[in-house]
Amino acid sequence: MEKILKYQTQALLVILAVAFSSCNEFLDEVPDNRVALDDIDKAAQLLTTGYSIASPAFTDWMTDNVSFTRGVTIRMSHDQAYKWEEFFDDPNEQDTPAFYWYQTYNAIAHANEVLTIIDELDAVSEEDQSKKRALESEALLIRAYGHFMLVNLFAKHYNEQTAGSDLGVPYVDTPETVFIETYSRNTVREVYDRVEEDMLRGIELLDDRFFANSGKYHFNRNAALAFASRFYLFKREYAECVNFSSQMLGATPSNFVRELGSEEFQLASSSVTAYPQLYSSPDQPSNLMMMRKISLVQITGLAHGPTTQLANDLFGETPFTISTDFRENPAFIKGENGVFPARYESLFERSGLNSSVGFPYHIAMIFRGEEVLLNRAEAYVELNQFDNALQDLQVLVEKRYSGDPVISLELIRNWRGVGNSPFVRDSNLLRDFVLLERRKEFIIQGMRWFDIKRHSIEVEHLLQDEETTITLREDDRRKVLQIPTSAIEIGGLQPNPR
């Protein structure tokens, strides 16, 4: 890690926790001050609030992407995530399960408001009819995506044998009409079925023409196809994953994979300010959909992160012996023994024009071309189409490693020291390589947790004495986040077993 740029972010002078009172949140109170949705433009405006401001990136603190980091501020919620303890339920605290729960259901509520009145909106011209269809598409995709993320955080991963009985989350498809509503949890299968129905209908109605210059901040066509790619991978319907991934990637998948070894990225790598701006730019073809996230994960002085040793080991794990992984640098210094790959631009929104307070946020890359490529590669592995999987992996490694890397089963087998052993399956080796590349590709971006759940991966964390370790077992119940206390006590939801 000697090449890491020696930058240290300055301590924030003021951090104001966002005052998102749960009194006005979904599952608490009817939105009596809702906008009168009597025309298409008003409905479209409301739908801009249908994208959750909560980031799932806090889940990286629970994964093998982090280790005990000295010299940073560790809040109670950071420690609870790192130790897989139950979170203190404060729906106003960013980067917690409760915050994610309430903000996502709040976003779903806005989508439901639009879907409820969509048929009543006047649309005389063909143009207005097209706008209505596009609006319905976006609302359906928002509702589907919100529930999909919730069920994959607060329920077990989809398992065909048990999904019909495993507790999921409430699938809410109507606006609140009473002061305090009670809900019941749909099963995981029911949630997935409803997500699929909304998602496919949303894709059918989709029309990118009405997003003007802000298309990547909405559910555009590529983002919707990427969503379907992820959905069917998680559901283990691999042929459908390949289908939707291929629709998105087209004939030239490399167009949707950023070339980190390019002159543009290499020049930007001399600055930990310029690099994340370039990396997260909506002008990057690989960035399919962006969302503004109120979060602290991008602040290097807070919470655990990848230690220098962990990052060295992770990015050094490669079958290419004479090669550099471009994803390793540049990086911020994090505390006394950590590093933080430069992916997010750390932004701050003031509460007023002349105010010195406000809240930090980042622009998250919700769907990326690289994810779709890796989704398809994994699906090909599960379909025993190893040559196709290797072709997709080749597209990625050419843009991630220096030199002229060529990936092959023979190379992977020799790297893992198994040679031609008939006792080690090609499928296992290829799957592990896909997961390794996904882990590197999305470090600190909140994707690893879902792979840990999907593939029953065990995680070990080092404690403060740097000798004692704690373990999250393969089948650990703590991999299912607990339903927020207020949703249990007020909403009447059944908690997850512990």
The 8 nearest C-alpha neighbors of each residue, nearest first, counted from 0:
[[1, 2, 3, 311, 307, 310, 327, 328],
 [0, 2, 3, 4, 5, 307, 311, 328],
 [1, 3, 0, 4, 328, 329, 5, 327],
 [4, 2, 1, 0, 329, 330, 328, 5],
 [3, 5, 6, 329, 330, 2, 331, 269],
 [6, 4, 3, 332, 7, 331, 330, 2],
 [5, 7, 331, 4, 332, 8, 271, 330],
 [8, 6, 332, 331, 9, 5, 333, 299],
 [9, 7, 10, 6, 299, 331, 300, 332],
 [8, 10, 11, 7, 300, 12, 299, 6],
 [9, 11, 12, 8, 300, 13, 298, 299],
 [12, 10, 13, 9, 14, 8, 298, 300],
 [11, 13, 10, 14, 9, 356, 355, 15],
 [12, 14, 11, 356, 15, 355, 357, 358],
 [15, 13, 358, 16, 357, 11, 356, 12],
 [14, 16, 358, 357, 17, 356, 13, 359],
 [17, 15, 18, 14, 358, 92, 91, 93],
 [16, 18, 19, 15, 358, 91, 92, 357],
 [19, 17, 20, 16, 91, 15, 92, 21],
 [18, 20, 91, 17, 21, 90, 24, 23],
 [21, 19, 22, 18, 23, 91, 24, 90],
 [20, 22, 24, 23, 19, 90, 27, 91],
 [23, 21, 20, 24, 27, 28, 25, 19],
 [24, 22, 21, 28, 20, 27, 25, 30],
 [25, 23, 21, 27, 22, 105, 26, 28],
 [24, 26, 105, 27, 104, 101, 28, 23],
 [27, 25, 490, 180, 24, 28, 486, 179],
 [28, 26, 25, 24, 179, 22, 23, 21],
 [29, 27, 178, 23, 179, 30, 22, 24],
 [28, 30, 178, 175, 31, 177, 176, 27],
 [31, 29, 32, 33, 28, 23, 175, 24],
 [32, 30, 33, 29, 28, 34, 176, 178],
 [33, 31, 30, 34, 29, 35, 23, 28],
 [32, 34, 31, 30, 35, 36, 112, 29],
 [33, 35, 36, 32, 45, 41, 42, 37],
 [36, 34, 37, 33, 41, 38, 42, 32],
 [37, 35, 42, 41, 34, 38, 116, 113],
 [36, 38, 35, 120, 41, 39, 42, 119],
 [37, 39, 41, 40, 120, 36, 42, 121],
 [40, 38, 42, 41, 43, 120, 131, 37],
 [39, 41, 43, 42, 38, 44, 36, 45],
 [42, 40, 44, 43, 39, 38, 36, 45],
 [43, 41, 39, 45, 44, 40, 36, 113],
 [42, 44, 40, 46, 41, 45, 39, 134],
 [43, 45, 41, 46, 42, 47, 40, 48],
 [46, 44, 42, 47, 43, 48, 41, 109],
 [45, 47, 49, 43, 48, 44, 110, 42],
 [46, 48, 49, 45, 44, 50, 43, 217],
 [49, 47, 46, 50, 45, 106, 109, 51],
 [48, 50, 106, 46, 109, 47, 110, 107],
 [51, 49, 48, 106, 52, 47, 141, 290],
 [50, 52, 103, 106, 53, 102, 49, 48],
 [51, 53, 292, 293, 291, 50, 102, 54],
 [54, 52, 99, 51, 292, 293, 102, 98],
 [53, 55, 56, 292, 294, 94, 52, 57],
 [54, 56, 445, 57, 58, 53, 99, 94],
 [445, 57, 55, 444, 58, 54, 59, 443],
 [58, 56, 94, 59, 55, 60, 445, 296],
 [57, 59, 56, 60, 61, 445, 55, 448],
 [58, 60, 62, 61, 445, 57, 443, 56],
 [61, 59, 58, 81, 62, 57, 80, 65],
 [62, 60, 81, 59, 58, 80, 83, 63],
 [63, 61, 59, 64, 60, 448, 65, 458],
 [62, 64, 65, 458, 459, 61, 66, 460],
 [65, 63, 62, 305, 59, 442, 66, 304],
 [66, 64, 305, 304, 63, 60, 303, 62],
 [65, 67, 305, 306, 460, 68, 461, 304],
 [66, 68, 461, 303, 462, 463, 69, 65],
 [69, 67, 303, 337, 66, 336, 304, 306],
 [68, 70, 335, 334, 71, 336, 67, 337],
 [69, 71, 334, 335, 68, 72, 336, 300],
 [72, 70, 334, 300, 301, 69, 73, 302],
 [73, 71, 301, 302, 300, 74, 70, 303],
 [72, 74, 302, 77, 301, 71, 78, 75],
 [75, 73, 77, 76, 72, 78, 302, 301],
 [74, 76, 78, 77, 79, 73, 87, 86],
 [77, 75, 79, 78, 74, 80, 86, 95],
 [78, 76, 74, 80, 79, 75, 302, 73],
 [79, 77, 81, 75, 76, 80, 82, 73],
 [78, 80, 84, 76, 82, 77, 81, 83],
 [81, 79, 83, 77, 78, 61, 82, 60],
 [80, 82, 61, 78, 60, 79, 83, 77],
 [81, 83, 79, 84, 80, 78, 61, 469],
 [84, 82, 80, 81, 79, 477, 61, 85],
 [85, 83, 79, 82, 86, 80, 81, 477],
 [84, 86, 79, 87, 83, 481, 80, 480],
 [87, 85, 88, 79, 76, 84, 95, 80],
 [86, 88, 89, 85, 76, 75, 79, 97],
 [89, 87, 86, 97, 90, 483, 484, 485],
 [88, 90, 91, 92, 87, 97, 98, 95],
 [89, 91, 98, 97, 92, 88, 21, 101],
 [92, 90, 89, 19, 98, 18, 93, 17],
 [93, 91, 89, 90, 98, 95, 94, 16],
 [92, 94, 294, 95, 98, 91, 293, 53],
 [95, 93, 57, 294, 54, 92, 98, 96],
 [94, 96, 98, 97, 93, 99, 92, 76],
 [95, 97, 99, 98, 100, 94, 480, 483],
 [98, 96, 90, 100, 483, 99, 95, 88],
 [99, 97, 90, 95, 101, 100, 96, 93],
 [98, 100, 53, 96, 102, 97, 101, 103],
 [101, 99, 97, 103, 98, 102, 96, 104],
 [102, 100, 104, 98, 103, 99, 105, 97],
 [101, 103, 105, 99, 104, 51, 100, 98],
 [102, 104, 51, 106, 105, 100, 101, 99],
 [103, 105, 107, 101, 106, 102, 25, 108],
 [104, 106, 102, 25, 108, 103, 107, 101],
 [105, 107, 49, 103, 109, 51, 104, 108],
 [108, 106, 104, 110, 142, 109, 105, 49],
 [109, 107, 111, 105, 106, 110, 174, 104],
 [110, 108, 112, 106, 111, 49, 107, 46],
 [109, 111, 138, 107, 113, 108, 112, 49],
 [110, 112, 114, 108, 113, 109, 173, 174],
 [113, 111, 109, 115, 110, 114, 174, 108],
 [112, 114, 110, 111, 115, 116, 42, 117],
 [115, 113, 111, 117, 112, 116, 110, 135],
 [114, 116, 112, 113, 117, 111, 173, 118],
 [115, 117, 119, 113, 118, 114, 120, 112],
 [116, 118, 114, 119, 120, 115, 113, 135],
 [119, 117, 116, 120, 115, 114, 121, 131],
 [120, 118, 116, 117, 121, 37, 115, 38],
 [121, 119, 117, 118, 38, 122, 37, 39],
 [122, 120, 123, 119, 38, 39, 127, 118],
 [121, 123, 127, 128, 124, 120, 131, 125],
 [124, 122, 121, 127, 125, 128, 126, 120],
 [123, 125, 127, 126, 122, 128, 129, 121],
 [124, 126, 128, 127, 129, 123, 122, 130],
 [127, 125, 129, 124, 128, 130, 122, 123],
 [128, 126, 122, 130, 124, 129, 125, 131],
 [127, 129, 125, 131, 122, 130, 126, 124],
 [128, 130, 126, 132, 127, 131, 125, 133],
 [129, 131, 127, 133, 128, 132, 134, 126],
 [132, 130, 134, 128, 129, 133, 135, 127],
 [131, 133, 135, 129, 134, 130, 204, 136],
 [134, 132, 136, 130, 206, 131, 205, 135],
 [135, 133, 131, 137, 136, 132, 130, 138],
 [134, 136, 132, 138, 133, 137, 139, 131],
 [137, 135, 201, 133, 204, 139, 205, 134],
 [136, 138, 140, 134, 139, 135, 218, 141],
 [139, 137, 110, 141, 135, 140, 136, 142],
 [140, 138, 142, 136, 197, 201, 141, 137],
 [139, 141, 143, 137, 198, 142, 201, 138],
 [142, 140, 138, 144, 139, 143, 145, 137],
 [143, 141, 107, 139, 145, 140, 144, 138],
 [142, 144, 194, 140, 146, 141, 145, 197],
 [143, 145, 147, 141, 146, 142, 140, 148],
 [146, 144, 142, 148, 147, 143, 103, 141],
 [145, 147, 149, 143, 148, 144, 150, 142],
 [148, 146, 144, 150, 145, 149, 143, 151],
 [147, 149, 151, 145, 146, 150, 144, 152],
 [150, 148, 146, 152, 151, 147, 153, 145],
 [149, 151, 154, 153, 147, 152, 148, 167],
 [150, 152, 148, 149, 154, 153, 156, 147],
 [153, 151, 149, 150, 154, 480, 479, 148],
 [152, 154, 480, 479, 150, 149, 151, 481],
 [155, 153, 167, 150, 479, 151, 152, 166],
 [156, 154, 479, 157, 151, 165, 153, 167],
 [155, 157, 151, 453, 158, 452, 154, 233],
 [156, 158, 162, 234, 155, 159, 187, 233],
 [159, 157, 162, 161, 160, 156, 234, 155],
 [158, 160, 162, 161, 157, 163, 188, 234],
 [159, 161, 158, 162, 163, 157, 164, 165],
 [162, 160, 163, 158, 164, 159, 165, 157],
 [163, 161, 188, 187, 165, 158, 164, 159],
 [162, 164, 188, 161, 186, 165, 187, 189],
 [163, 165, 162, 161, 186, 166, 187, 188],
 [166, 164, 162, 186, 187, 161, 163, 167],
 [167, 165, 186, 187, 154, 184, 164, 185],
 [166, 168, 187, 186, 154, 185, 150, 184],
 [167, 169, 184, 185, 150, 170, 166, 149],
 [170, 168, 184, 185, 171, 183, 182, 167],
 [171, 169, 190, 168, 172, 185, 146, 193],
 [170, 172, 169, 173, 107, 108, 174, 111],
 [171, 173, 111, 170, 174, 142, 108, 107],
 [172, 174, 111, 171, 175, 115, 112, 108],
 [175, 173, 111, 112, 108, 176, 172, 115],
 [174, 176, 29, 177, 173, 180, 30, 28],
 [175, 177, 29, 174, 178, 180, 30, 173],
 [178, 176, 179, 175, 29, 180, 28, 174],
 [177, 179, 28, 29, 180, 176, 27, 175],
 [180, 178, 28, 27, 177, 181, 26, 29],
 [179, 181, 177, 26, 490, 178, 182, 27],
 [182, 180, 490, 491, 179, 183, 489, 26],
 [183, 181, 490, 491, 492, 169, 180, 184],
 [182, 184, 492, 169, 185, 491, 181, 493],
 [185, 183, 169, 168, 167, 166, 186, 492],
 [184, 186, 167, 169, 168, 189, 190, 183],
 [187, 185, 167, 166, 189, 188, 165, 163],
 [186, 188, 167, 162, 190, 189, 165, 166],
 [189, 187, 162, 191, 163, 186, 190, 192],
 [188, 190, 192, 186, 191, 187, 185, 193],
 [191, 189, 193, 187, 192, 188, 194, 170],
 [190, 192, 194, 188, 193, 189, 195, 187],
 [193, 191, 189, 195, 190, 194, 188, 196],
 [192, 194, 196, 190, 195, 191, 189, 197],
 [195, 193, 143, 191, 197, 192, 196, 198],
 [194, 196, 198, 192, 193, 197, 199, 191],
 [195, 197, 193, 194, 199, 198, 200, 192],
 [198, 196, 200, 139, 194, 195, 199, 143],
 [197, 199, 201, 195, 140, 200, 196, 143],
 [200, 198, 202, 201, 196, 197, 195, 203],
 [199, 201, 203, 197, 202, 198, 196, 204],
 [202, 200, 136, 198, 204, 199, 139, 203],
 [201, 203, 205, 199, 200, 204, 198, 223],
 [202, 204, 200, 201, 205, 199, 136, 198],
 [205, 203, 136, 201, 202, 132, 133, 200],
 [204, 206, 202, 136, 133, 203, 201, 207],
 [205, 207, 133, 208, 204, 209, 220, 219],
 [206, 208, 209, 219, 210, 220, 205, 214],
 [209, 207, 206, 210, 211, 133, 214, 130],
 [208, 210, 211, 207, 130, 206, 133, 214],
 [209, 211, 214, 213, 208, 207, 212, 217],
 [210, 212, 209, 213, 214, 208, 207, 215],
 [213, 211, 214, 210, 215, 209, 216, 208],
 [214, 212, 216, 210, 211, 215, 217, 281],
 [213, 215, 210, 216, 217, 212, 219, 211],
 [214, 216, 288, 217, 213, 289, 287, 281],
 [215, 217, 289, 214, 213, 288, 290, 218],
 [218, 216, 215, 214, 219, 288, 213, 210],
 [217, 219, 222, 137, 223, 220, 140, 288],
 [218, 220, 222, 217, 207, 221, 214, 223],
 [219, 221, 223, 222, 224, 207, 218, 205],
 [222, 220, 224, 223, 247, 219, 225, 287],
 [221, 223, 225, 287, 219, 220, 224, 218],
 [224, 222, 226, 220, 225, 221, 218, 219],
 [223, 225, 227, 221, 226, 222, 243, 247],
 [226, 224, 228, 222, 223, 227, 371, 221],
 [225, 227, 223, 229, 224, 228, 230, 222],
 [228, 226, 230, 224, 225, 229, 231, 243],
 [227, 229, 240, 225, 244, 226, 243, 230],
 [230, 228, 232, 226, 227, 231, 233, 225],
 [231, 229, 227, 233, 232, 228, 226, 234],
 [230, 232, 234, 240, 236, 233, 228, 229],
 [233, 231, 235, 229, 234, 230, 240, 237],
 [232, 234, 230, 235, 231, 229, 157, 453],
 [233, 235, 231, 232, 236, 157, 230, 158],
 [236, 234, 232, 233, 237, 231, 378, 240],
 [237, 235, 231, 234, 239, 238, 232, 240],
 [236, 238, 240, 378, 239, 235, 232, 241],
 [239, 237, 241, 240, 236, 242, 378, 382],
 [240, 238, 242, 241, 237, 236, 231, 243],
 [239, 241, 228, 237, 231, 238, 242, 232],
 [240, 242, 244, 238, 375, 239, 243, 245],
 [243, 241, 239, 245, 240, 244, 238, 246],
 [242, 244, 246, 245, 228, 240, 241, 224],
 [245, 243, 241, 247, 228, 246, 242, 371],
 [246, 244, 248, 247, 242, 243, 249, 241],
 [247, 245, 243, 244, 249, 248, 242, 224],
 [246, 248, 244, 245, 249, 221, 224, 243],
 [249, 247, 252, 245, 246, 244, 251, 250],
 [250, 248, 251, 246, 245, 247, 252, 244],
 [249, 251, 252, 248, 245, 246, 253, 254],
 [250, 252, 253, 249, 254, 248, 255, 394],
 [253, 251, 248, 254, 255, 249, 250, 256],
 [254, 252, 256, 255, 251, 394, 395, 257],
 [253, 255, 252, 256, 251, 284, 285, 257],
 [256, 254, 285, 368, 253, 284, 252, 257],
 [257, 255, 253, 285, 369, 254, 368, 258],
 [258, 256, 259, 285, 255, 398, 283, 284],
 [259, 257, 398, 260, 261, 256, 399, 264],
 [258, 260, 261, 264, 257, 398, 325, 399],
 [261, 259, 258, 265, 398, 264, 325, 262],
 [262, 260, 263, 264, 259, 258, 265, 398],
 [261, 263, 265, 264, 266, 260, 259, 267],
 [264, 262, 261, 266, 265, 267, 260, 259],
 [265, 263, 267, 266, 261, 259, 262, 268],
 [264, 266, 262, 268, 267, 263, 261, 260],
 [265, 267, 263, 268, 264, 262, 269, 270],
 [266, 268, 274, 264, 269, 265, 273, 270],
 [269, 267, 265, 270, 266, 274, 329, 264],
 [268, 270, 267, 266, 271, 329, 265, 4],
 [271, 269, 272, 268, 273, 267, 274, 329],
 [270, 272, 274, 273, 341, 329, 275, 268],
 [273, 271, 270, 274, 275, 276, 344, 341],
 [272, 274, 276, 270, 267, 271, 275, 277],
 [273, 275, 267, 277, 271, 276, 268, 272],
 [276, 274, 342, 278, 343, 344, 277, 341],
 [277, 275, 273, 274, 279, 278, 280, 344],
 [276, 278, 280, 274, 275, 279, 273, 267],
 [277, 279, 275, 276, 280, 274, 342, 283],
 [280, 278, 276, 277, 275, 281, 364, 343],
 [279, 281, 277, 282, 283, 278, 276, 286],
 [282, 280, 283, 286, 279, 215, 289, 284],
 [281, 283, 280, 284, 286, 277, 279, 285],
 [282, 284, 281, 285, 286, 280, 257, 278],
 [285, 283, 286, 255, 282, 287, 254, 281],
 [284, 286, 255, 368, 367, 256, 283, 287],
 [287, 285, 367, 284, 283, 288, 281, 364],
 [288, 286, 367, 366, 222, 285, 215, 221],
 [287, 289, 215, 366, 365, 222, 216, 286],
 [288, 290, 364, 216, 363, 365, 215, 362],
 [291, 289, 363, 362, 216, 292, 365, 364],
 [290, 292, 362, 361, 52, 363, 293, 289],
 [291, 293, 52, 361, 360, 54, 53, 294],
 [294, 292, 360, 52, 53, 359, 361, 291],
 [293, 295, 360, 93, 296, 292, 94, 359],
 [294, 296, 297, 298, 359, 360, 94, 93],
 [295, 297, 298, 294, 57, 56, 301, 94],
 [296, 298, 295, 345, 343, 299, 361, 294],
 [299, 297, 295, 296, 300, 301, 345, 8],
 [298, 300, 333, 301, 297, 8, 339, 331],
 [301, 299, 71, 298, 72, 333, 334, 10],
 [300, 302, 72, 71, 299, 298, 73, 303],
 [303, 301, 73, 77, 72, 71, 304, 300],
 [304, 302, 68, 67, 65, 60, 66, 301],
 [303, 305, 65, 306, 66, 68, 337, 302],
 [304, 306, 65, 337, 64, 338, 309, 310],
 [307, 305, 337, 309, 308, 336, 338, 66],
 [306, 308, 337, 310, 309, 338, 336, 311],
 [309, 307, 311, 306, 310, 312, 305, 337],
 [308, 310, 306, 312, 311, 307, 305, 313],
 [311, 309, 313, 307, 312, 308, 305, 314],
 [312, 310, 308, 309, 313, 314, 315, 307],
 [311, 313, 315, 309, 310, 314, 308, 316],
 [314, 312, 310, 316, 315, 311, 309, 439],
 [313, 315, 316, 311, 312, 310, 327, 324],
 [314, 316, 312, 313, 311, 317, 324, 310],
 [317, 315, 313, 314, 312, 318, 311, 435],
 [316, 318, 319, 315, 320, 314, 414, 313],
 [317, 319, 414, 320, 411, 410, 316, 406],
 [320, 318, 317, 322, 321, 404, 400, 405],
 [319, 321, 322, 318, 317, 323, 315, 414],
 [322, 320, 319, 323, 402, 401, 404, 318],
 [321, 323, 401, 319, 320, 400, 402, 324],
 [324, 322, 401, 400, 325, 321, 402, 399],
 [323, 325, 400, 326, 399, 327, 314, 322],
 [324, 326, 327, 399, 400, 323, 259, 328],
 [327, 325, 324, 328, 399, 440, 439, 259],
 [326, 328, 325, 324, 314, 329, 340, 330],
 [329, 327, 330, 326, 3, 325, 340, 268],
 [328, 330, 268, 3, 341, 4, 340, 271],
 [331, 329, 340, 341, 339, 328, 3, 338],
 [330, 332, 339, 6, 338, 333, 7, 340],
 [331, 333, 338, 7, 6, 337, 339, 334],
 [334, 332, 337, 338, 299, 339, 331, 300],
 [333, 335, 70, 71, 69, 337, 336, 300],
 [336, 334, 70, 69, 337, 333, 68, 71],
 [335, 337, 306, 334, 307, 69, 68, 333],
 [338, 336, 306, 333, 307, 334, 305, 68],
 [337, 339, 332, 333, 331, 307, 306, 305],
 [338, 340, 331, 330, 333, 341, 332, 305],
 [341, 339, 330, 342, 329, 331, 328, 338],
 [342, 340, 330, 275, 329, 271, 343, 339],
 [341, 343, 275, 340, 278, 344, 279, 274],
 [344, 342, 275, 345, 297, 341, 361, 279],
 [343, 345, 275, 276, 346, 361, 342, 272],
 [344, 346, 361, 297, 343, 360, 298, 347],
 [347, 345, 360, 361, 359, 344, 348, 362],
 [346, 348, 359, 358, 360, 349, 357, 345],
 [349, 347, 357, 358, 359, 350, 346, 360],
 [348, 350, 357, 351, 356, 354, 347, 355],
 [349, 351, 357, 354, 356, 348, 352, 358],
 [352, 350, 354, 349, 353, 357, 355, 356],
 [351, 353, 354, 349, 350, 355, 348, 356],
 [354, 352, 351, 355, 349, 350, 356, 357],
 [353, 355, 351, 356, 352, 350, 349, 357],
 [354, 356, 349, 353, 357, 13, 350, 351],
 [357, 355, 354, 349, 13, 350, 15, 14],
 [356, 358, 349, 350, 348, 15, 14, 355],
 [357, 359, 15, 348, 347, 14, 17, 16],
 [360, 358, 347, 346, 294, 293, 348, 295],
 [361, 359, 293, 294, 346, 292, 347, 345],
 [360, 362, 292, 346, 345, 291, 363, 344],
 [361, 363, 291, 290, 292, 289, 364, 360],
 [364, 362, 290, 289, 365, 361, 291, 292],
 [363, 365, 289, 366, 288, 286, 367, 362],
 [366, 364, 288, 289, 363, 290, 367, 287],
 [365, 367, 288, 287, 364, 222, 225, 286],
 [368, 366, 286, 287, 285, 369, 370, 364],
 [367, 369, 285, 255, 371, 370, 256, 372],
 [368, 370, 372, 367, 371, 256, 373, 255],
 [371, 369, 373, 368, 372, 367, 374, 366],
 [370, 372, 374, 368, 373, 369, 244, 225],
 [371, 373, 369, 375, 370, 374, 376, 368],
 [372, 374, 376, 370, 375, 371, 377, 369],
 [375, 373, 371, 377, 372, 376, 370, 378],
 [374, 376, 378, 372, 241, 373, 377, 379],
 [375, 377, 388, 373, 379, 378, 374, 391],
 [378, 376, 380, 374, 379, 375, 373, 430],
 [377, 379, 237, 375, 381, 380, 376, 374],
 [380, 378, 382, 384, 376, 388, 377, 381],
 [379, 381, 383, 377, 378, 382, 385, 384],
 [382, 380, 378, 383, 379, 377, 237, 426],
 [381, 383, 379, 380, 384, 378, 237, 238],
 [384, 382, 380, 381, 385, 379, 426, 378],
 [385, 383, 379, 382, 387, 386, 380, 388],
 [384, 386, 388, 387, 383, 380, 389, 379],
 [385, 387, 389, 388, 384, 390, 379, 383],
 [388, 386, 390, 385, 389, 384, 379, 391],
 [387, 389, 376, 385, 379, 391, 386, 390],
 [388, 390, 392, 386, 387, 391, 393, 385],
 [391, 389, 387, 393, 388, 392, 386, 394],
 [392, 390, 394, 388, 393, 389, 376, 372],
 [391, 393, 389, 395, 394, 390, 396, 388],
 [392, 394, 390, 396, 395, 391, 389, 406],
 [395, 393, 391, 392, 397, 396, 253, 390],
 [394, 396, 392, 393, 397, 398, 399, 391],
 [397, 395, 399, 393, 398, 400, 394, 392],
 [396, 398, 395, 394, 399, 400, 404, 393],
 [399, 397, 258, 396, 395, 259, 400, 260],
 [398, 400, 396, 325, 397, 324, 259, 395],
 [401, 399, 324, 323, 396, 325, 322, 398],
 [402, 400, 322, 323, 403, 324, 399, 260],
 [401, 403, 404, 322, 400, 321, 323, 397],
 [402, 404, 405, 401, 397, 400, 322, 396],
 [405, 403, 402, 397, 406, 396, 319, 400],
 [406, 404, 403, 393, 407, 397, 396, 319],
 [405, 407, 393, 404, 410, 389, 408, 392],
 [408, 406, 410, 409, 411, 405, 389, 412],
 [407, 409, 411, 410, 412, 406, 425, 429],
 [408, 410, 412, 407, 411, 413, 418, 419],
 [409, 411, 407, 413, 408, 412, 414, 406],
 [412, 410, 414, 408, 413, 409, 415, 407],
 [413, 411, 409, 418, 415, 417, 414, 410],
 [412, 414, 416, 418, 410, 415, 411, 417],
 [415, 413, 411, 416, 412, 318, 410, 417],
 [416, 414, 412, 413, 417, 411, 418, 428],
 [415, 417, 413, 414, 418, 412, 411, 419],
 [416, 418, 412, 420, 415, 413, 419, 423],
 [419, 417, 413, 412, 420, 416, 409, 415],
 [418, 420, 421, 417, 412, 409, 413, 423],
 [419, 421, 422, 418, 417, 423, 424, 412],
 [422, 420, 423, 419, 424, 417, 418, 425],
 [421, 423, 420, 424, 417, 419, 425, 418],
 [424, 422, 421, 420, 425, 417, 427, 428],
 [425, 423, 426, 427, 422, 428, 421, 420],
 [424, 426, 428, 427, 429, 423, 408, 412],
 [427, 425, 429, 424, 428, 430, 380, 383],
 [428, 426, 430, 424, 425, 429, 431, 423],
 [427, 429, 425, 431, 426, 430, 432, 424],
 [428, 430, 432, 426, 431, 427, 425, 433],
 [431, 429, 433, 427, 432, 428, 426, 434],
 [430, 432, 434, 428, 429, 433, 427, 435],
 [431, 433, 435, 429, 430, 434, 436, 428],
 [434, 432, 430, 436, 435, 431, 437, 429],
 [435, 433, 437, 431, 432, 436, 438, 430],
 [436, 434, 432, 438, 437, 433, 431, 439],
 [437, 435, 439, 433, 438, 434, 440, 432],
 [436, 438, 434, 440, 435, 439, 441, 433],
 [439, 437, 435, 436, 440, 441, 442, 447],
 [440, 438, 436, 437, 442, 441, 435, 314],
 [439, 441, 437, 438, 442, 436, 326, 369],
 [442, 440, 444, 438, 439, 437, 446, 443],
 [441, 443, 444, 439, 438, 440, 64, 447],
 [444, 442, 59, 445, 441, 56, 64, 340],
 [445, 443, 56, 441, 442, 446, 59, 55],
 [56, 444, 446, 59, 55, 58, 443, 447],
 [445, 447, 448, 449, 444, 441, 450, 56],
 [446, 448, 450, 449, 445, 438, 451, 59],
 [449, 447, 451, 450, 446, 62, 58, 452],
 [448, 450, 452, 451, 447, 446, 453, 151],
 [451, 449, 453, 447, 452, 448, 454, 446],
 [452, 450, 456, 448, 449, 454, 455, 453],
 [451, 453, 449, 455, 450, 454, 448, 156],
 [454, 452, 450, 451, 455, 449, 156, 233],
 [453, 455, 451, 456, 452, 450, 473, 449],
 [456, 454, 473, 452, 451, 453, 474, 457],
 [457, 455, 451, 473, 454, 458, 452, 472],
 [456, 458, 473, 472, 471, 455, 459, 470],
 [459, 457, 471, 63, 470, 62, 456, 460],
 [458, 460, 470, 469, 471, 468, 461, 457],
 [461, 459, 469, 468, 66, 470, 462, 458],
 [460, 462, 468, 465, 67, 467, 66, 469],
 [463, 461, 465, 467, 464, 468, 67, 460],
 [462, 464, 465, 67, 461, 467, 466, 69],
 [463, 465, 466, 462, 467, 461, 468, 67],
 [466, 464, 463, 462, 461, 467, 67, 468],
 [465, 467, 464, 468, 461, 462, 463, 460],
 [468, 466, 462, 461, 465, 464, 469, 463],
 [469, 467, 461, 460, 462, 459, 466, 470],
 [468, 470, 460, 459, 461, 467, 471, 462],
 [471, 469, 459, 458, 472, 460, 468, 457],
 [472, 470, 458, 457, 475, 459, 473, 469],
 [471, 473, 475, 457, 474, 470, 458, 456],
 [472, 474, 455, 457, 456, 475, 471, 458],
 [475, 473, 472, 455, 476, 478, 457, 471],
 [474, 476, 472, 477, 473, 478, 471, 479],
 [477, 475, 478, 479, 497, 474, 496, 495],
 [476, 478, 479, 475, 480, 83, 497, 471],
 [479, 477, 476, 475, 480, 452, 155, 474],
 [480, 478, 477, 153, 154, 155, 476, 152],
 [481, 479, 153, 152, 478, 477, 482, 96],
 [480, 482, 495, 483, 153, 479, 494, 85],
 [481, 483, 494, 484, 153, 480, 495, 486],
 [484, 482, 486, 97, 485, 481, 88, 487],
 [483, 485, 487, 486, 488, 482, 88, 489],
 [484, 486, 488, 487, 489, 483, 490, 88],
 [487, 485, 490, 483, 484, 489, 488, 492],
 [486, 488, 492, 491, 484, 485, 490, 489],
 [487, 489, 485, 491, 486, 490, 484, 492],
 [490, 488, 486, 485, 491, 487, 181, 27],
 [491, 489, 181, 486, 487, 492, 182, 488],
 [490, 492, 487, 181, 489, 488, 182, 486],
 [493, 491, 487, 490, 183, 486, 494, 182],
 [492, 494, 487, 491, 495, 184, 183, 482],
 [495, 493, 482, 492, 496, 487, 481, 484],
 [494, 496, 481, 497, 493, 482, 479, 154],
 [497, 495, 494, 476, 481, 493, 477, 479],
 [496, 476, 495, 477, 481, 494, 475, 479]]
